[in-house]
Amino acid sequence: MNKLERLRKKIEQVGEAFVPEPDKLDYRQYDTKQEVFHLVWYEWVKAVIADCGQDLTVLDAACGTGYGSYMIAEMKNVKAVHGVEIRPEHHEYADLVYNHPKIGFHRADVADLLRVFPTHQCFDVVVSSQTIEHLVAPWDFIESIQVLLKRKGTLILTSPTRHVTTHFPQENPCHVNEFGPKEYMALLLSHFREVLHEECLPHREIISWAAQQLRLPVQVPPMAFVVCRQPFVSEDRTGYLEKKVAFLSALTASTAEQFQALAVKEYRSMSQLNTLEGKVEFLEGFYRPERWGCWSQEKGRVTVLNAIGSAGCQMKFRLPHPWLSAEKMLKVSFNIDGVEKFFKYDKAGTYRVRLDFPERKERQEIYLEVSETYCPKAEGASSDGRQLGLGIQEFVLF
């Protein structure tokens, strides 16, 4: 197995990235949803960039394996492309496969763009595909792009949006937020004078064609594809803070609505946990019922009622893929009425643990927490402070 094959295998194991064949960058050469979607996205991006003028400098934020940066660099009206990617194997693959005189690949965190590019107003176009949903601080990300764009610059975005914002994405545990139109529009209009989407989206026929070929629903999620123009920096500090507060207030309101919808009574039926009815309650810290069970993002508590006669419990739980794909040692602690046990794991996956109750009592409370004990931070990366979660798939008493 040569170096490229080893890199491809690593990238495929990590997931959350597309690795096309180097000599197959035309979406018409593929017939599956993933390949066509990723390549059509950059074909659409190229059509938008073609309208942006000549001698363009383009930033591809979170460029993955670099194929999109290469496709953009091939355009005659593009002078230079900068691709930013934090994951080492993706960055190395891009450097090896998509080396181009117009491209410079940077291994860095898109949450820290102003450190990578300290010169303001240095880009004509910024492209970011399937990135913002992974970020803990989306406001800071858009604000940094606003600062880096020239006054007549263009931001081209795509994200798996929903009709209502979800802070607990069900299909991908690596996502932090999947925005609905209300919060998304509040975020973008705080930094750009013009936000184009849906019927006003330039070159939308390219996306419509791909949807027909893949037999996807005609109704694309709201604002899944967005073009933002005319970035502006507010001179009025009060106005800036009012916009930021409005965005955060909209997020807070949608969070409250979701917690209301995910009431405690619904947890048992929606999370598909194998529990003893009438004996187990999920009270504090657990939410996001989905195919992976119930999730606690920081610390959660399970209360066992009528526990007399039970000597302990067995739990099947899942650790998500480590954030930013770095290798981490994860420490999971189980505290049962003051008696604490620690277990260490060096990778994501599904595990089982057997816990003994210290006393046979009417009521047992189990506090659960997952934390990082070791995380070799990638060179130039900034920490986003995100807590890893713990997902319970099965909980039985014995």
C-alpha positions as CSV (number, residue, x, y, z in Angstrom):
1,M,0.0,0.0,0.0
2,N,1.6,3.3,-1.1
3,K,1.4,6.6,0.8
4,L,-1.7,7.9,-1.1
5,E,-3.6,4.7,-0.4
6,R,-2.8,4.9,3.2
7,L,-3.9,8.5,3.4
8,R,-7.2,7.7,1.6
9,K,-7.9,4.8,4.0
10,K,-7.2,7.1,7.0
11,I,-9.5,9.8,5.7
12,E,-12.3,7.3,4.9
13,Q,-12.0,5.9,8.5
14,V,-12.4,9.4,9.9
15,G,-15.4,10.1,7.8
16,E,-17.0,13.6,7.2
17,A,-15.0,14.0,4.0
18,F,-15.2,13.2,0.3
19,V,-12.2,11.7,-1.6
20,P,-12.9,11.6,-5.3
21,E,-10.6,9.9,-7.8
22,P,-7.9,12.5,-8.7
23,D,-8.7,12.2,-12.4
24,K,-12.6,12.2,-11.9
25,L,-13.7,15.7,-10.9
26,D,-16.7,15.9,-13.2
27,Y,-20.0,15.1,-11.4
28,R,-21.4,13.5,-14.5
29,Q,-18.9,10.7,-14.0
30,Y,-20.7,9.6,-10.8
31,D,-24.2,8.3,-10.1
32,T,-24.4,8.2,-6.3
33,K,-25.7,11.0,-4.0
34,Q,-22.6,11.8,-2.1
35,E,-20.2,12.1,-5.0
36,V,-22.6,14.1,-7.2
37,F,-23.6,16.5,-4.4
38,H,-20.0,17.4,-3.5
39,L,-18.9,17.9,-7.0
40,V,-22.0,19.7,-8.1
41,W,-21.6,22.1,-5.2
42,Y,-18.2,23.2,-6.5
43,E,-19.6,23.4,-10.1
44,W,-22.2,25.8,-8.7
45,V,-19.5,27.7,-6.8
46,K,-17.5,28.1,-10.0
47,A,-20.5,29.5,-11.8
48,V,-21.0,32.1,-9.0
49,I,-17.3,32.9,-9.0
50,A,-17.3,33.4,-12.8
51,D,-19.6,36.5,-12.2
52,C,-17.3,38.0,-9.5
53,G,-14.8,39.7,-11.8
54,Q,-11.1,39.1,-12.7
55,D,-7.9,38.3,-10.9
56,L,-9.7,36.9,-7.9
57,T,-8.2,35.7,-4.6
58,V,-10.3,33.0,-3.1
59,L,-10.4,31.4,0.3
60,D,-11.7,27.8,0.6
61,A,-12.5,27.5,4.4
62,A,-12.4,23.9,5.5
63,C,-11.2,22.6,2.1
64,G,-11.1,18.9,3.1
65,T,-9.0,16.9,0.7
66,G,-8.5,19.9,-1.7
67,Y,-10.4,18.8,-4.8
68,G,-12.6,21.9,-4.6
69,S,-9.7,24.3,-4.3
70,Y,-8.2,22.6,-7.3
71,M,-11.4,23.0,-9.4
72,I,-11.5,26.7,-8.5
73,A,-7.8,27.3,-9.3
74,E,-8.4,26.0,-12.8
75,M,-10.7,29.0,-13.5
76,K,-9.2,31.7,-15.7
77,N,-10.5,34.6,-13.6
78,V,-8.9,33.3,-10.4
79,K,-5.5,34.5,-9.5
80,A,-4.9,32.6,-6.2
81,V,-6.7,30.1,-3.9
82,H,-6.0,29.5,-0.2
83,G,-7.3,26.3,1.2
84,V,-7.6,25.9,5.0
85,E,-8.0,22.5,6.7
86,I,-7.1,21.4,10.2
87,R,-7.0,17.6,9.8
88,P,-3.4,16.5,9.1
89,E,-4.2,13.6,6.8
90,H,-6.6,15.7,4.7
91,H,-4.0,18.5,4.5
92,E,-1.3,16.1,3.5
93,Y,-3.5,14.5,0.8
94,A,-4.4,17.9,-0.6
95,D,-0.8,18.9,-0.8
96,L,0.2,15.6,-2.6
97,V,-2.7,15.2,-5.0
98,Y,-3.9,18.7,-5.8
99,N,-0.6,20.7,-6.0
100,H,-1.2,23.7,-8.2
101,P,0.8,26.9,-8.8
102,K,-2.2,29.0,-7.8
103,I,-3.0,27.1,-4.6
104,G,-1.6,27.4,-1.1
105,F,-2.8,24.9,1.4
106,H,-2.7,25.9,5.1
107,R,-3.1,23.5,8.0
108,A,-5.1,25.6,10.5
109,D,-8.5,25.9,12.2
110,V,-11.2,27.8,10.4
111,A,-12.2,29.1,13.9
112,D,-9.0,31.0,13.9
113,L,-8.8,32.5,10.4
114,L,-7.7,36.0,11.5
115,R,-4.5,34.5,12.9
116,V,-3.8,32.7,9.6
117,F,-4.6,35.8,7.5
118,P,-3.8,38.9,9.6
119,T,-4.3,41.2,6.6
120,H,-7.9,42.5,6.5
121,Q,-9.9,42.7,3.2
122,C,-7.6,40.3,1.4
123,F,-10.1,38.0,-0.3
124,D,-12.5,38.6,-3.2
125,V,-14.5,35.4,-2.5
126,V,-14.8,33.0,0.5
127,V,-16.2,29.5,0.0
128,S,-17.3,27.3,2.8
129,S,-19.0,24.0,2.3
130,Q,-20.7,22.0,5.1
131,T,-18.6,23.8,7.8
132,I,-20.7,26.1,9.9
133,E,-22.8,23.3,11.4
134,H,-19.7,21.9,13.1
135,L,-18.7,25.1,14.8
136,V,-19.4,26.1,18.4
137,A,-19.1,29.8,17.6
138,P,-20.8,30.4,14.2
139,W,-21.0,34.2,14.9
140,D,-17.2,34.5,15.3
141,F,-16.7,32.4,12.1
142,I,-18.9,34.6,9.9
143,E,-17.5,37.8,11.5
144,S,-13.9,36.7,10.6
145,I,-15.0,36.1,7.0
146,Q,-16.6,39.5,7.0
147,V,-13.3,41.1,8.1
148,L,-11.3,39.2,5.5
149,L,-13.5,39.9,2.5
150,K,-13.0,43.0,0.4
151,R,-15.9,45.5,0.5
152,K,-17.4,44.1,-2.7
153,G,-16.6,40.5,-1.8
154,T,-18.8,37.4,-1.9
155,L,-19.4,34.6,0.6
156,I,-20.7,31.3,-0.8
157,L,-22.1,28.9,1.8
158,T,-23.8,25.6,2.1
159,S,-25.1,23.9,5.2
160,P,-27.6,21.1,6.1
161,T,-30.2,23.5,7.2
162,R,-33.7,22.6,8.5
163,H,-37.1,24.3,8.7
164,V,-36.5,24.8,12.4
165,T,-33.0,25.1,14.0
166,T,-31.9,22.0,15.9
167,H,-29.2,22.1,18.4
168,F,-29.3,18.3,18.8
169,P,-28.8,17.1,15.2
170,Q,-30.1,13.6,14.9
171,E,-28.4,12.3,11.8
172,N,-24.8,13.4,12.6
173,P,-23.4,13.6,16.1
174,C,-20.5,15.7,14.8
175,H,-22.8,18.6,14.1
176,V,-23.4,21.3,16.8
177,N,-26.2,23.3,15.2
178,E,-28.3,22.8,12.0
179,F,-29.8,26.2,11.4
180,G,-33.3,27.1,10.5
181,P,-34.0,30.1,8.3
182,K,-34.8,32.5,11.2
183,E,-31.5,32.2,13.1
184,Y,-29.5,31.7,9.9
185,M,-30.8,34.9,8.3
186,A,-30.3,36.9,11.6
187,L,-26.6,35.7,11.6
188,L,-25.9,36.5,7.9
189,L,-27.8,39.9,7.7
190,S,-25.8,41.0,10.7
191,H,-22.7,40.9,8.5
192,F,-23.8,41.3,4.9
193,R,-26.2,43.7,3.2
194,E,-27.4,41.1,0.6
195,V,-28.2,37.5,1.3
196,L,-29.4,35.5,-1.7
197,H,-31.1,32.1,-1.4
198,E,-34.0,30.0,-2.9
199,E,-35.6,31.7,-5.8
200,C,-33.0,34.5,-5.8
201,L,-30.1,32.1,-5.7
202,P,-27.7,32.7,-8.7
203,H,-27.3,29.7,-11.1
204,R,-29.8,27.6,-9.1
205,E,-30.5,25.6,-12.2
206,I,-27.2,23.7,-11.6
207,I,-28.5,22.5,-8.2
208,S,-32.0,21.8,-9.6
209,W,-30.5,19.6,-12.3
210,A,-28.5,17.6,-9.8
211,A,-31.6,17.1,-7.6
212,Q,-33.5,15.7,-10.6
213,Q,-30.7,13.4,-11.5
214,L,-30.5,12.0,-8.0
215,R,-34.3,11.9,-7.6
216,L,-34.1,14.1,-4.6
217,P,-37.1,16.0,-3.3
218,V,-37.8,19.1,-5.4
219,Q,-38.1,21.2,-2.2
220,V,-34.5,21.9,-1.1
221,P,-34.2,22.7,2.7
222,P,-34.5,26.5,3.2
223,M,-31.2,28.4,2.8
224,A,-29.2,25.2,2.2
225,F,-27.3,27.2,-0.5
226,V,-26.6,30.9,0.2
227,V,-24.7,33.7,-1.5
228,C,-23.8,36.7,0.6
229,R,-22.6,40.0,-0.8
230,Q,-21.5,43.4,0.4
231,P,-19.9,42.7,3.8
232,F,-20.0,45.6,6.2
233,V,-18.4,46.3,9.5
234,S,-20.7,48.3,11.9
235,E,-19.2,51.5,13.1
236,D,-21.8,51.7,15.8
237,R,-20.8,49.4,18.7
238,T,-24.3,49.6,20.1
239,G,-25.8,48.5,16.8
240,Y,-23.4,45.6,16.5
241,L,-24.2,44.4,20.0
242,E,-27.9,44.6,19.3
243,K,-27.6,42.4,16.2
244,K,-25.5,39.9,18.1
245,V,-28.0,39.8,21.0
246,A,-30.9,39.4,18.5
247,F,-29.1,36.4,16.9
248,L,-28.3,34.8,20.3
249,S,-31.9,35.4,21.5
250,A,-33.3,33.7,18.5
251,L,-31.0,30.7,19.2
252,T,-32.1,30.7,22.9
253,A,-35.8,30.7,21.9
254,S,-35.4,27.8,19.5
255,T,-33.5,25.9,22.2
256,A,-36.4,26.4,24.6
257,E,-38.9,25.2,22.0
258,Q,-36.9,22.0,21.5
259,F,-36.5,21.2,25.2
260,Q,-40.3,21.7,25.5
261,A,-40.9,19.2,22.6
262,L,-38.5,16.7,24.1
263,A,-40.3,16.5,27.4
264,V,-39.3,13.9,29.9
265,K,-42.4,11.7,29.1
266,E,-41.2,11.4,25.5
267,Y,-37.7,10.2,26.3
268,R,-38.7,6.5,26.9
269,S,-40.7,6.1,23.7
270,M,-38.3,8.1,21.4
271,S,-34.9,7.0,22.6
272,Q,-35.6,3.2,22.2
273,L,-33.7,2.4,25.4
274,N,-34.0,-1.1,26.8
275,T,-35.1,-0.1,30.3
276,L,-37.3,-1.4,33.1
277,E,-40.5,0.5,32.8
278,G,-41.4,2.3,36.0
279,K,-38.0,2.0,37.5
280,V,-35.7,4.2,35.4
281,E,-36.1,7.9,34.9
282,F,-33.9,10.2,32.9
283,L,-34.1,13.5,34.7
284,E,-31.3,16.0,34.3
285,G,-28.9,16.7,31.4
286,F,-30.2,14.1,28.9
287,Y,-31.8,15.2,25.6
288,R,-31.5,14.5,21.9
289,P,-33.4,11.2,21.6
290,E,-32.2,9.7,18.3
291,R,-30.9,6.5,16.8
292,W,-27.9,6.6,19.2
293,G,-30.1,6.8,22.3
294,C,-30.3,9.7,24.8
295,W,-27.3,12.1,24.9
296,S,-25.8,14.1,27.7
297,Q,-23.4,16.8,26.4
298,E,-21.7,17.5,29.7
299,K,-23.0,15.9,32.9
300,G,-26.2,13.9,33.2
301,R,-28.1,12.1,36.0
302,V,-30.1,8.9,35.9
303,T,-32.4,8.2,38.8
304,V,-33.5,4.6,39.4
305,L,-36.7,4.3,41.4
306,N,-37.8,1.2,43.4
307,A,-34.2,0.0,43.3
308,I,-34.6,-2.4,46.2
309,G,-33.7,-5.9,45.0
310,S,-31.3,-4.6,42.3
311,A,-27.6,-5.2,42.9
312,G,-26.5,-2.9,40.1
313,C,-27.0,-2.0,36.5
314,Q,-25.5,-2.6,33.1
315,M,-25.1,0.2,30.6
316,K,-24.4,0.2,26.9
317,F,-23.1,3.6,25.8
318,R,-21.5,5.3,22.8
319,L,-18.7,7.9,22.5
320,P,-18.9,10.0,19.4
321,H,-15.9,10.6,17.1
322,P,-13.4,12.9,18.9
323,W,-13.8,16.5,18.0
324,L,-11.5,17.8,15.2
325,S,-10.5,14.1,14.5
326,A,-7.6,14.4,17.0
327,E,-6.6,11.4,19.0
328,K,-7.9,11.7,22.5
329,M,-8.0,9.7,25.7
330,L,-11.5,9.9,27.1
331,K,-12.4,9.5,30.7
332,V,-15.9,8.5,31.6
333,S,-16.9,8.7,35.3
334,F,-19.8,7.0,36.9
335,N,-20.8,8.3,40.3
336,I,-23.3,6.2,42.2
337,D,-24.4,7.9,45.4
338,G,-20.9,9.3,46.1
339,V,-19.0,6.2,45.0
340,E,-17.1,7.1,41.8
341,K,-15.6,4.8,39.1
342,F,-13.5,5.9,36.2
343,F,-13.0,4.2,32.8
344,K,-10.6,5.3,30.1
345,Y,-11.1,4.9,26.4
346,D,-8.7,5.8,23.6
347,K,-11.2,5.9,20.7
348,A,-14.8,6.5,19.8
349,G,-17.2,3.5,19.8
350,T,-19.8,1.6,21.7
351,Y,-19.0,0.1,25.1
352,R,-20.7,-1.8,27.9
353,V,-20.0,-1.3,31.6
354,R,-21.3,-3.1,34.7
355,L,-21.8,-1.1,37.8
356,D,-22.6,-2.3,41.3
357,F,-24.8,-0.3,43.6
358,P,-22.9,0.5,46.9
359,E,-26.1,-0.1,48.9
360,R,-29.5,-1.7,48.2
361,K,-31.7,1.3,48.5
362,E,-35.1,2.5,47.3
363,R,-33.6,5.1,45.1
364,Q,-30.3,5.2,43.3
365,E,-28.8,8.2,41.5
366,I,-26.1,7.8,38.9
367,Y,-24.1,10.8,37.7
368,L,-22.4,10.4,34.4
369,E,-19.7,12.6,32.8
370,V,-17.2,12.3,30.0
371,S,-14.1,14.4,29.8
372,E,-10.8,14.7,27.9
373,T,-7.7,13.8,29.6
374,Y,-5.3,14.1,26.7
375,C,-5.7,15.9,23.4
376,P,-2.6,16.6,21.2
377,K,-3.8,19.8,19.6
378,A,-2.9,20.2,15.9
379,E,-0.3,22.8,15.2
380,G,-1.9,26.2,14.8
381,A,-5.3,25.0,16.0
382,S,-7.3,26.8,18.5
383,S,-9.4,25.1,21.2
384,D,-13.2,25.5,20.8
385,G,-13.9,24.2,24.2
386,R,-16.6,21.8,23.1
387,Q,-17.5,19.0,25.5
388,L,-17.8,15.5,24.1
389,G,-21.1,13.8,24.7
390,L,-22.1,10.5,26.2
391,G,-25.0,8.5,24.5
392,I,-26.8,5.8,26.4
393,Q,-28.2,3.1,24.2
394,E,-29.2,0.5,26.8
395,F,-29.7,0.5,30.5
396,V,-30.8,-2.6,32.5
397,L,-30.9,-3.5,36.2
398,F,-29.7,-6.8,37.6
